[in-house]
Amino acid sequence: MLTKQKNQNNDSCFKILKQAEIIIPLGYVHGTQLSLPPPKNLFKNSSSLTDENFKKVSYRLIPGSKYIVKTFEIIKKISGDSCIEFLLKQEALFISAQGISLLQKICKGIFPKNKWVLSFDKKSALCKDIDGDHLIPCMKRSLYKTWFFDCCIYELERDPREDCLLCVCSK
């Protein structure tokens, strides 16, 4: 019998992988970030990744401001709601698609190789696919210097073999 996963003490489901301090470039413009041409080695796999679709982002990075960026390994399967709960405890800022695309340019080392790094946001800020599922922007750094930018479904469990969390906090 299948049962819905209960929200338990989620801190044991995550382990910090990497951490860095960043300063947002003065020329960063949130509203047009996704319309900029991607680097040659980055493949945008989803037509949903547009500034228009992610205009309800909870937090817009501020040019010239300092932030702490962390990636967390997911230790065991866990729901999207549990990921949000954990990120809220970390006092994370939800930077969505525009934010993760900027981090790929200025903070490549924070991304582990061969794992999807998910840039969560509250459900109300996420766009939906044709089936009504909420889409989470995610980025993957391959072993061969190739990057993939895509969306994954919020409602699916996060897989520890494939997924990590992005956590951006004020400095």
C-alpha positions as CSV (number, residue, x, y, z in Angstrom):
1,M,0.0,0.0,0.0
2,L,1.3,3.4,-0.9
3,T,1.2,6.1,1.7
4,K,1.8,9.8,1.5
5,Q,5.2,10.8,2.8
6,K,4.9,12.6,6.1
7,N,6.8,15.8,6.9
8,Q,9.2,14.8,9.6
9,N,12.3,16.5,10.9
10,N,13.7,17.3,7.5
11,D,17.1,18.5,8.6
12,S,18.4,14.9,8.5
13,C,17.4,14.7,4.8
14,F,20.0,17.3,3.7
15,K,23.8,17.7,3.9
16,I,25.7,20.8,2.9
17,L,27.9,20.3,-0.2
18,K,29.3,23.7,-1.1
19,Q,29.1,27.3,0.1
20,A,30.4,30.5,-1.4
21,E,29.9,34.3,-0.9
22,I,28.9,36.3,-4.0
23,I,28.4,39.8,-5.1
24,I,25.7,40.4,-7.7
25,P,27.1,42.3,-10.7
26,L,26.0,45.9,-11.0
27,G,24.7,45.2,-14.6
28,Y,22.3,42.4,-13.5
29,V,18.7,43.1,-14.6
30,H,16.3,40.5,-13.2
31,G,13.5,41.2,-15.7
32,T,15.6,40.3,-18.7
33,Q,18.0,37.7,-17.4
34,L,16.4,34.7,-19.1
35,S,16.2,36.5,-22.5
36,L,20.0,37.0,-22.6
37,P,21.8,34.6,-25.0
38,P,23.0,31.5,-23.0
39,P,26.7,30.6,-23.0
40,K,27.6,28.2,-25.8
41,N,27.9,25.2,-23.5
42,L,24.5,25.7,-21.8
43,F,21.5,23.9,-23.3
44,K,18.0,25.3,-22.3
45,N,15.8,22.3,-22.4
46,S,12.5,23.9,-21.5
47,S,10.5,26.5,-23.4
48,S,8.9,27.5,-20.0
49,L,12.2,29.2,-19.0
50,T,11.2,32.7,-19.8
51,D,11.2,35.9,-17.8
52,E,7.4,36.2,-18.3
53,N,6.7,32.7,-16.8
54,F,8.9,33.4,-13.8
55,K,7.9,37.0,-13.2
56,K,6.3,36.2,-9.8
57,V,9.7,35.2,-8.2
58,S,9.6,35.7,-4.4
59,Y,13.0,37.5,-4.3
60,R,14.9,39.5,-6.9
61,L,18.7,39.6,-6.5
62,I,19.9,43.1,-5.9
63,P,22.9,44.4,-8.0
64,G,25.9,45.1,-5.8
65,S,24.5,43.1,-2.8
66,K,26.3,40.2,-1.1
67,Y,24.8,36.8,-0.6
68,I,25.8,33.4,0.7
69,V,25.1,30.6,-1.7
70,K,24.9,27.0,-0.6
71,T,24.1,23.7,-2.2
72,F,22.6,20.9,-0.2
73,E,22.8,17.2,-1.1
74,I,19.4,15.4,-0.6
75,I,20.1,12.3,1.5
76,K,16.7,10.5,1.0
77,K,13.6,10.9,-1.1
78,I,11.6,13.9,0.0
79,S,8.7,16.0,-1.2
80,G,8.8,19.4,-2.6
81,D,6.9,20.8,0.3
82,S,9.5,19.3,2.7
83,C,12.3,21.0,0.6
84,I,10.5,24.4,1.0
85,E,10.1,23.8,4.7
86,F,13.9,23.1,5.0
87,L,14.8,26.1,2.9
88,L,12.6,28.4,5.1
89,K,14.4,27.2,8.2
90,Q,17.7,28.2,6.4
91,E,16.2,31.7,5.8
92,A,16.6,31.1,2.1
93,L,15.7,33.7,-0.5
94,F,13.7,32.1,-3.4
95,I,15.5,33.4,-6.5
96,S,13.9,31.2,-9.1
97,A,15.0,30.8,-12.8
98,Q,16.6,34.2,-13.2
99,G,18.7,33.8,-10.1
100,I,20.0,30.3,-10.9
101,S,20.9,31.3,-14.4
102,L,23.0,34.2,-13.0
103,L,24.7,31.9,-10.5
104,Q,25.7,29.6,-13.4
105,K,27.6,32.5,-14.9
106,I,29.2,34.0,-11.7
107,C,29.5,31.1,-9.3
108,K,30.0,27.9,-11.3
109,G,31.9,26.1,-8.5
110,I,28.8,25.9,-6.3
111,F,27.2,23.4,-8.7
112,P,28.1,19.8,-8.1
113,K,28.8,17.8,-11.2
114,N,26.1,15.5,-12.6
115,K,23.3,16.6,-10.2
116,W,20.3,18.8,-10.8
117,V,20.4,21.8,-8.6
118,L,16.9,23.0,-7.9
119,S,16.0,26.6,-7.4
120,F,12.7,26.3,-5.4
121,D,10.2,29.0,-4.9
122,K,6.8,29.1,-3.3
123,K,4.1,27.3,-5.4
124,S,2.3,30.6,-6.0
125,A,5.4,32.0,-7.7
126,L,6.0,29.0,-10.0
127,C,4.6,28.7,-13.5
128,K,2.6,25.6,-14.4
129,D,3.0,23.1,-17.3
130,I,0.2,22.0,-19.6
131,D,-0.9,19.4,-17.0
132,G,-1.1,22.0,-14.2
133,D,2.1,20.8,-12.4
134,H,4.3,23.5,-10.9
135,L,7.7,23.9,-12.5
136,I,10.9,24.3,-10.6
137,P,13.9,25.8,-12.5
138,C,16.9,23.5,-12.2
139,M,20.5,23.5,-13.6
140,K,22.9,20.6,-14.2
141,R,26.6,20.7,-14.7
142,S,27.8,17.6,-16.6
143,L,31.1,15.9,-16.2
144,Y,32.2,17.3,-19.6
145,K,31.7,21.1,-19.1
146,T,28.2,21.1,-20.6
147,W,25.3,22.7,-18.7
148,F,21.6,21.9,-18.8
149,F,18.9,24.4,-17.8
150,D,15.5,22.8,-17.4
151,C,12.4,22.6,-15.2
152,C,11.3,19.7,-13.0
153,I,7.9,19.1,-11.4
154,Y,7.4,20.3,-7.9
155,E,4.8,17.7,-7.1
156,L,7.3,14.8,-7.6
157,E,9.5,13.4,-4.9
158,R,13.1,14.6,-5.0
159,D,15.6,11.8,-5.8
160,P,18.8,11.8,-3.8
161,R,20.7,10.2,-6.7
162,E,19.9,13.2,-9.0
163,D,18.8,16.3,-7.1
164,C,20.4,19.0,-4.8
165,L,18.9,22.1,-3.3
166,L,20.1,25.7,-4.0
167,C,20.0,27.9,-1.0
168,V,20.7,31.7,-1.3
169,C,20.8,33.8,1.9
170,S,21.4,37.4,2.7
171,K,24.9,38.3,3.9
